[in-house]
Amino acid sequence: MKTIMLKLAGPMQSWGTSSRFENRYTDRYPSKSAVVGILAACFGYSRDDSRIERLNDLDFAIRIDQPGELLHDYHIARRFKSNGEIAQTYVTNRYYLQDAIFVVALGSNDVNWITEIEYALKYPYFQPYLGRRSNPVNADFFLGTSDTDVISSLEELPWQASDWYKRKKNGKVKLSIYADAHLLPNSPRLMARDRVITFSQRERMHGYRAVGRKDIELMPHTDSSGHDVFSAF
C-alpha cells in the first residue's frame, strides 16, 4: 500500500456537488469527484476520457484540519446577442470556503500507479484548481507519500492548520475524517452522489458511493518562533 497526501489550503475554495444554473453552492469539504477532477487535469485527460473512471478506484479519505468560513459572492452576468447588444442581465450567487484547510489521502496497492499519479501531481499537464479556476492550488499542495493506508496516514500526520487557528485551541483538537465507507467498516454510512461517470460538458454524470466518518484527536504543535504582528490585538 502506498498513499499520497495533498494539502488543500488556498485562501478560497469551492467544492459544489449540487450547483445548478445561477446558484453555485459549495460543500463544507472537498468531494472525491472533485479530487478525481484534479487528478484528471494533472494527467491531461479530456472530459470524455474513459480513463477518468479508473481514478474512482483509489482509496480516498479527507481530514478537515481547518473548517473555514462560508463566503457568499454576488455576481451580475450578461448574455449578448450576435450583434453585440445585451440580451439578458441576471444575478448569480456563488459560494466559497475561505481560510479552510483540508488534507486528502489517496491510496492503492498498485504502487506503480501511485507513482504515476505522484509524477502527474508534481508536473501537471493542466493547472489544478481548488474547485474553480479563480482558486489555484497552494504552494505546499503536495505533502508527500507514506507506505501505510489512507486512514493511518491521516491519523499520523501532524495537524496542518494555520498557526493563528491553532492558537485558538487549547489542548487536544478533534478532527473529522470522511472516507470511502469500506475503509471505516464500523462507522455510520451515508450515500453521496460522488462517483464520476463522465465530466462531459454535454451531460455530466455521477453515481453514488458510500461515505463513512471517523473523528480523531491530535495534540496541536504551534510554531512560536516567528513574529506575529497581530498578536498585540
N, C-alpha and C positions, 0 to 999 in steps of 0.2 A: 504493500500500500504506500502510495505517495500522495501528499496533499500540498496544494498551492494555497497560499493565503494572500488576500488582497485587502487593502485598506481604502475604503470609500469615504473621503473626508473633504470634499470641496466645500466652498462657502455656501453654495446652494446645490440641492439635488432634487430630482423629481422622478418618482417611481410609480406611475399610474398603471393600474391593471383594469380600470373600468372607465377610462376617459372617453367621452363622446362629444363630437361637434365642438360647440363653443366653450364647454366646461372641461378643463384639463386638470383632473384631480391628481393627488399623489397619495400613495400608501405610506404608512409610517416606517417601513423598512423596504429595502430592495427585494423584488421578486426574483425567483430563479430564472424566469423567462427573460428578465432584464439583463441578468448576468450572462445568460446564453447569448443574448444580443451583443454584449460587449465582446465576448469571445469570437463570435462570428465576424464582427467588424475587424478584430485584430488578425484573423485568418484571411480576410479579404473576400469572404463569401458574399455572393449576391443574395438578395432577399428570397429568391426562389430556389436557392441551392439546397438540395436534399441532405447534404452533409450536416446541416444545422441540427437535424433531428437526433443525430448521434450524441450531441452535446447534452441532451436531456438525461443521458445515462450516467453522467457524472454524479457522484455523491455530492450533495450540496447542503451546507449549513451556513447560517449567518448569525453573528453576535452583535447585539445593539450596545455599543460602548458609550454612545452619547446620543440620546434620542432627538435632540434638536427641537426647533420650534416651527410651527406651521406659518407660512407666509402666503398671503393672497396678493397676486399681482393683477392689476386692472389693465386691460388692453382694449384698444379700438382698432379694428381691422377693416379694410376696404377691398371690395371686389370691383374691378374695372372692366368696362366694355372694350371691344377690339379697337374702337376709335379713341380710347383714352379717357372717356367720360366715366364718372363714378356710377357704378351700377347699384351698389349696396354698401351701407356702413353698418357694422354690427359690433357688439361688445363681446369680448371673450374673457373668461375668468380662468386664470392659471394659478396653480398652487405648487408651492415648493417647500422643502425642508431646509431650514437654514441652521448652520452650526451643528450639523449632525455628523456622527462618525460611526461607521459600521465595519466589521471585519467579516469577509467572506472566505469560506474554506471550500475548496473543490478537490475531490479525491477520486482515485481509481486504482485498481490493482494492476492496470496496464501502465507500467512505469514509462514505457516509450511514448505512449500517448500523452501522458502528463508532461513529459519533456518537450514534446512538440507544442503543447499549449503554453508552457513556460516561455519558449522561444517567441511564440506569436505575441504574447503579452509584453515582452521586452522590446520587440521590434514590430509593432503593429502595422498592418497594411493600411487600414483606415484609422483615423483618430478616434479613440474611445471616449465616451462621454458618460456623465453621471445622470442618465435618463433623458437629457435634452441637449441639443447642440450648443446651447448657451452655457453649459456646465462641463468644461473639460475636467479630466481626472487630475488628482493632486500629484505632486512630485514623488511622494512616498507611496504611490499606488500599489506597487509590488512589494509585499513584505518579505516573501521568501517561501521556502518549502520545508516540509517535515516528512519523516518516514513513519508517521502514525496516521490513524484515521482522522476524519474531519472533526469529530466531536472532541476527541482527545487533544487535537491541535488547538482548538479554541479554548479548551479548559486550561491548557498550559501556557498559552500566550499571555504576556502581561497586558494590563489594561491600556488601551490606546487613546483614551480620551485626552482632551486638551488639559494643560496644567491648570488653567483658570477654573475649569469644570471640576477637576479633581479636588481643588481646594475647598469646594463647596460641600464635599462629602467627608464624613468622619468615620474612621474605622473601615470595616469591610463594606464592599458595594455589591449589590445583586444585579447581575446582568442576565438578560434573556437570550436564549439561543433558539432559533427556528430552523428546522431541518427536515429533510425527507423523512417521512414517518417511519420507514423501515430502519432508520438509524437510531430511533428513540422508541423501541418497542413497548415500553411501559408508560408512555406519555399519552394524554388525550390527543385525538386527531381531529383535524378539520380538512375539508376539501377546498382547494383553491384552483381556479381556472388559470393554470400557470405552467402548463406543459406545451412547449412550442410545437406546432404542426407546420406552420409557414408564416414568414414575415411579409409575404407578398402584399404589395400596396393595393392590388385589386381586391383581395379579401384575406385579411389576417385571420388566422385560425389558431386557437389554443384549446387543449384538452385539460382534463382535471388531474391533479396529483394530490396525494395525502401529505399533510404537514403536521409535524409534531413540535412540541415546545419543551424546553428544559431551562430552569433557572440555576445559575451558578453564583458562587461568591468569590470575589477576588479582593486582595488587600491592595489599596492604592499605593503607588510609589510616585510621589511628586518630586520633580527636579527643582530644588530650591536654590540652585547655584546661580540662576540667571536673574537679572534685574527686571522687576515688573513695575513699570512706571504707574500703572493703575492701582497698585496695592494701597496707595495712600488714600484712595477714595473708598 
